[in-house]
Amino acid sequence: MHRFPLSVLRAPKLSQSVSSQILSPRIQASVVMAQHRPKTTKAVIFDLGGVVVPSPLAAFQEYEKKLGLPRGSISGAVVESGDNGAWNRLERGEISLSEFADKFSEEVSKKAGKRADMSGLMKFIGNSLMKPNQSIIDAVKSLKIEGLKTALLTNNWHWEGEGPNRVMDRDLFDVIVESSKVGARKPERRIYEICLEQLDVRAEESVFLDDLGVNLKAAKALGIRTIKVTDPTKAVLDLEQEVGGLCLRRFVDDTTTVPEHLRIPMDRLETYFNQQLNLHSPEPPVIRCFRHGQSNPTYYVYYAGKHLVLRKKPPGKLLPSAHAVEREFRVMKAVGQWGVPIPRMYGLCEDSSVIGTPFYVMEYCKGRIFKDLDLPGMTNQERRDIYIAMADTLCKIHRVDISKAGLDDYGKKGGYLRRNLNRWTKQYEASKTEEIPAMNKLIDWLSQHLPEKEAVTIAHGDFRLDNLIFHPTKPEVIGVLDWELSTIGDPITDLSTCLLNYYLPANFPMIRSLKETDVKSLGIPTVEEFIDIYCQRMGIPAISNFDFYVAFGLFRFAAIIQGVYKRAISGQGSAPNSVLVGEFAKLIAELGCEIASSSNLQPTVSPIGGGIQTENMSGKRNYSIGTAGTANQMVVSPEGLSPRAKDLYDRVKDFIEKEVKPAEKEILEFYKPEQNHWRVCPVILRLKEKAKAAGLWNLYLPKESDPGMKYGAGLSNLEYAFMCEEMGKYPLSSEVFNCQAPDTGNMEVLVRYGTEEQKRQWLTPLLNGEIKSCFGMTEPQVASSDATNIESSITREGDHYVINGHKWWTSGALHPDCKVCVFMGKTDKSAATHRQQSMILVPMDAPGVKIVRPLTVFGYLDYPAGHAEVIFENVKVPLGNMLLGEGRGFEIAQGRLGPGRIHHCMRLIGNAERALQLMLERTQNRVAFGKPLAAQGTIQQDVAKSRIEIEQTRLLVLKAAHMMDNYGNKVAAPEIAMIKVAAPNMALNVIDRAIQAHGGAGLSDDFILAGLFSWARVLRLADGPDEVHLRSVSRQEYRKYNLSKL
Ligand SMILES: Cc1cc2nc3c(=O)[nH]c(=O)nc-3n(C[C@H](O)[C@H](O)[C@H](O)COP(=O)(O)OP(=O)(O)OC[C@H]3O[C@@H](n4cnc5c(N)ncnc54)[C@H](O)[C@@H]3O)c2cc1C
């Protein structure tokens, strides 16, 4: 007869936006947009006079005028004197400036026909060259950011302090070739060759810009592409063509050409500017793309004389709450009217048909952004003023009157910390690549220390020095950027965010830490001073629980970093460095833990019974009392679980719904043919792999047995109880999550009491789900409900033990992968009653282990694990197989059975929930005697009674789990005994009613009800008969009043 496999009975985006916001610009600084440059162009070479700076010819004419010389005398002298003339020799560096002055004065005098003193010419020219052509400078900067090489190729003279150093930043160019230094001048072939050589490019890979045709001709002869510069602005347009359409105009720091996938229709944008913003220009807009702003593509736009920033949602399918540019626009505009410095907001366009996605336009603020927190190059006073301005700005944000600003509906008022703890825990769990114990500890600590009171203000969400634009010269914030994470929230989170760098380790990569900086000596406020400044300006008392906020900030940071890492290793990350950040999440979480453990903060305890009632979306009632894992508080519904446990619970539930539920029928069908009874269904194996990969594995090991979470998920009994209930609805799931009895109990024994060798040999493969195990205690010949009766013998003989015994109901022994038995027997019959029994590990393939037969339960074989009758005849095992020590069997049994009982009981609640659901479905439409069964009063009563009993029992089970977690298994013993009786009996009642409501079908294998019933019945015996537990409950009752004579 077939039921369902016993072994299965017993027993799944920070948003990218967020990361780029928080990590930008540092971590994501290396994100480089797509490049459009054709491979053929690797370098661009610029002439100086007439290209980068104005032509000296105009200066010649002015100088001629100044000295009263005929027009053209200076340039004429240059040409007529030729190669050996003073000008050309100066350019080649063959003569000094004073020699030049004498010689050139002679040459010009000759040409002008009158005395001409040329000693002041060079200085005069130098001054006239002071103002470089901005369009060319923009082009050079643009080329560099796109990765092209740039060179300055100039026929110069001995500059002696009057040259390019004064005119421009020499660092703009990768290569500077000056005729006076190389001894050759344009148009000599050699000087071009030198330039190409230094650039390390071939002639055809380069473009040359000059205003003189003769120079261009020589370059062309070499194969260099050329552009004649008459009008620098036009020349840049020509150059754009030569470099494959890169945008070389209106350079702004950190911007590049708009990559292909982020392009927007410019004609439509222009129409929007004209019609909605009333901006008009004969010139089309120039658009560039900011390199950070990965989440919400951000553009610099120049149009109608305005410097603008356009920020839009990215293209493609988005999470509903992510990339909310509309929110950013709204909050910026609102707070801007209440004194918070923000750029001028031009307009919001929510119509996706304009440029593809909604966007907004604001002013581009020209100012200073400080990326180095120690503000190099400033005086102490300047630094202090900058930090004070930052604190002032934060206060301005937090002082905004939410209602008056029209932001009442901008977020929930209150509960910000818990909500964010949940949100980031979920993000973290979803991006986890390995277990980070420090992260779990940190989450637990945070959930236990959530502040009882939170202030409610506008919270920026990512308030940092480098998100502020300062006035170009004054210590004054002129723009607060990056409002993407803003909401109504707890203001102190902003304060801790902007001070986080004071806590990061000094050697923390990518982000500058102030931890070991002597901030005082730099004039920068210490953390304490900064908080004082903030509190004074806000008019609030000192912050007593700042530790919490720092730990919270570090937790959030670690969660974000983990997300970046996960995306990087899964190939979605765009930052080349992000693969390296894998270790940092751990580092930050550990830092958070250090802060938590050195904190004097007491856990926050809400008053008992102070429950919160909420109505969820589906109209179902949820309620919770307190926070999981905190003494004196008990969670009574999954909604009250700690963020980490809640996340696991959600994923377990989701996995069951999406994976196990659809596979149940197929698995049960697989086991129908006799030849499959003792085989493992491949579908189960596949599901196990999937669950394992999703981290839904070995969830059962309680925190107390495995505090370091070396083996399991580190859940409390209560947390795991909720997951067990879900597994009970689809009994196959326990096996799928490697959470099935008797392996769970056996693994716990090995974790608690096993030697390293025992762990290596048996625990590891059990944890990996590679082998199965059984537990051999019950014997046919003695009343085994009293374990002192167990008669099997374990006798020490030399270097091994010899085992003899007759066992039955050894569940799991028939499983094809069962490799080891935790065997109970007597080592010393003469010892005190509870010291006679020991537990020892017996390999199932040891000679002398004989499976006699499979036992049935109501005719069910419970394959593939089964319940076996087994004979152990002179079985020899090494001494090292003894668990804990001779005579300590009862000690182990007590430890083993506590958590396991909770598991069975919660699964029974799940069994009952499923039965009740089936009953509701069945009676809904089936008509008897003129009306649906559901309309019959008795059925309604059965449904109601079932619901009441389920709820009662669940509360009792949760209480038992809560007691175990907070006061230990011993104190919780009465509650454990109570649930052992209550849960199977409740389940039997509920399942029985469901069977009855199904009529004959309820008893068949067409429904799972008969199987569930038989299993609930088993559990009135299998973990000890009801009577034994009732006995201990009643004994407790008598003892309470000192009335016990038993
Ligand atoms: C499906 C199934 C799976 C099992 N799996 C395992 C397993 O994996 N490993 C294992 O070792 N065992 C297992 N067992 C055995 C189970 O633990 C025992 O059946 C149980 O402990 C009772 O022992 P017994 O069968 O020897 O009954 P007995 O001890 O003979 O008891 C018989 C009856 O006596 C009554 N009784 C006993 N004590 C008292 C009392 N103090 N007061 C009043 N009445 C009393 C109860 O009604 C009890 O049912 C399993 C049993 C089943 C049915």
The ligand as an SDF file (V2000), in Angstrom:
LIG
                    3D

 53 58  0  0  0  0  0  0  0  0999 V2000
    5.6770    4.7740   12.4190 C   0  0  0  0  0  0  0  0  0  0  0  0
    6.5870    4.6580   13.6070 C   0  0  0  0  0  0  0  0  0  0  0  0
    7.8870    5.0780   13.4790 C   0  0  0  0  0  0  0  0  0  0  0  0
    8.7750    4.9030   14.5510 C   0  0  0  0  0  0  0  0  0  0  0  0
   10.0860    5.2650   14.3970 N   0  0  0  0  0  0  0  0  0  0  0  0
   10.9730    4.9240   15.3550 C   0  0  0  0  0  0  0  0  0  0  0  0
   12.3550    5.1060   15.1360 C   0  0  0  0  0  0  0  0  0  0  0  0
   12.7770    5.6150   14.1000 O   0  0  0  0  0  0  0  0  0  0  0  0
   13.2100    4.6740   16.0870 N   0  0  0  0  0  0  0  0  0  0  0  0
   12.7660    4.0920   17.2480 C   0  0  0  0  0  0  0  0  0  0  0  0
   13.5800    3.7330   18.0720 O   0  0  0  0  0  0  0  0  0  0  0  0
   11.4530    3.9450   17.4760 N   0  0  0  0  0  0  0  0  0  0  0  0
   10.5430    4.3150   16.5700 C   0  0  0  0  0  0  0  0  0  0  0  0
    9.2090    4.1050   16.7810 N   0  0  0  0  0  0  0  0  0  0  0  0
    8.7850    3.4550   17.9940 C   0  0  0  0  0  0  0  0  0  0  0  0
    8.0810    4.3350   19.0030 C   0  0  0  0  0  0  0  0  0  0  0  0
    8.9750    5.2280   19.5910 O   0  0  0  0  0  0  0  0  0  0  0  0
    7.4780    3.3850   20.0180 C   0  0  0  0  0  0  0  0  0  0  0  0
    6.4610    2.6450   19.3780 O   0  0  0  0  0  0  0  0  0  0  0  0
    6.9310    4.0860   21.2250 C   0  0  0  0  0  0  0  0  0  0  0  0
    8.0000    4.6340   21.9630 O   0  0  0  0  0  0  0  0  0  0  0  0
    6.1470    3.1240   22.1020 C   0  0  0  0  0  0  0  0  0  0  0  0
    6.8750    2.0470   22.4360 O   0  0  0  0  0  0  0  0  0  0  0  0
    6.2470    0.5730   22.2400 P   0  0  0  0  0  0  0  0  0  0  0  0
    5.7940    0.4620   20.8420 O   0  0  0  0  0  0  0  0  0  0  0  0
    7.2280   -0.3460   22.6650 O   0  0  0  0  0  0  0  0  0  0  0  0
    4.9640    0.5890   23.1250 O   0  0  0  0  0  0  0  0  0  0  0  0
    4.8880    0.1630   24.6340 P   0  0  0  0  0  0  0  0  0  0  0  0
    5.9920    0.7820   25.3870 O   0  0  0  0  0  0  0  0  0  0  0  0
    4.7100   -1.2460   24.6630 O   0  0  0  0  0  0  0  0  0  0  0  0
    3.5700    0.8910   25.0780 O   0  0  0  0  0  0  0  0  0  0  0  0
    2.3070    0.4280   24.6490 C   0  0  0  0  0  0  0  0  0  0  0  0
    1.1970    1.2990   25.1950 C   0  0  0  0  0  0  0  0  0  0  0  0
    1.2260    1.2790   26.5970 O   0  0  0  0  0  0  0  0  0  0  0  0
    0.6520    2.4470   27.0950 C   0  0  0  0  0  0  0  0  0  0  0  0
    1.5820    3.0450   28.0620 N   0  0  0  0  0  0  0  0  0  0  0  0
    2.9490    3.0770   28.0390 C   0  0  0  0  0  0  0  0  0  0  0  0
    3.4160    3.8150   29.0570 N   0  0  0  0  0  0  0  0  0  0  0  0
    2.3320    4.2220   29.7570 C   0  0  0  0  0  0  0  0  0  0  0  0
    2.1390    4.9850   30.9240 C   0  0  0  0  0  0  0  0  0  0  0  0
    3.1800    5.5190   31.5790 N   0  0  0  0  0  0  0  0  0  0  0  0
    0.8630    5.2090   31.3590 N   0  0  0  0  0  0  0  0  0  0  0  0
   -0.2050    4.7060   30.7040 C   0  0  0  0  0  0  0  0  0  0  0  0
   -0.0900    3.9900   29.5870 N   0  0  0  0  0  0  0  0  0  0  0  0
    1.1580    3.7210   29.1380 C   0  0  0  0  0  0  0  0  0  0  0  0
    0.4310    3.3690   25.9170 C   0  0  0  0  0  0  0  0  0  0  0  0
   -0.9060    3.3130   25.5190 O   0  0  0  0  0  0  0  0  0  0  0  0
    1.3280    2.7560   24.8870 C   0  0  0  0  0  0  0  0  0  0  0  0
    0.8710    3.0330   23.5620 O   0  0  0  0  0  0  0  0  0  0  0  0
    8.3090    4.3370   15.7480 C   0  0  0  0  0  0  0  0  0  0  0  0
    6.9870    3.9770   15.8710 C   0  0  0  0  0  0  0  0  0  0  0  0
    6.1310    4.1140   14.8230 C   0  0  0  0  0  0  0  0  0  0  0  0
    4.7280    3.6590   14.9520 C   0  0  0  0  0  0  0  0  0  0  0  0
  1  2  1  0
  2  3  1  0
  2 52  2  0
  3  4  2  0
  4  5  1  0
  4 50  1  0
  5  6  2  0
  6  7  1  0
  6 13  1  0
  7  8  2  0
  7  9  1  0
  9 10  1  0
 10 11  2  0
 10 12  1  0
 12 13  2  0
 13 14  1  0
 14 15  1  0
 14 50  1  0
 15 16  1  0
 16 17  1  0
 16 18  1  0
 18 19  1  0
 18 20  1  0
 20 21  1  0
 20 22  1  0
 22 23  1  0
 23 24  1  0
 24 25  2  0
 24 26  1  0
 24 27  1  0
 27 28  1  0
 28 29  2  0
 28 30  1  0
 28 31  1  0
 31 32  1  0
 32 33  1  0
 33 34  1  0
 33 48  1  0
 34 35  1  0
 35 36  1  0
 35 46  1  0
 36 37  1  0
 36 45  1  0
 37 38  2  0
 38 39  1  0
 39 40  1  0
 39 45  2  0
 40 41  1  0
 40 42  2  0
 42 43  1  0
 43 44  2  0
 44 45  1  0
 46 47  1  0
 46 48  1  0
 48 49  1  0
 50 51  2  0
 51 52  1  0
 52 53  1  0
M  END
$$$$
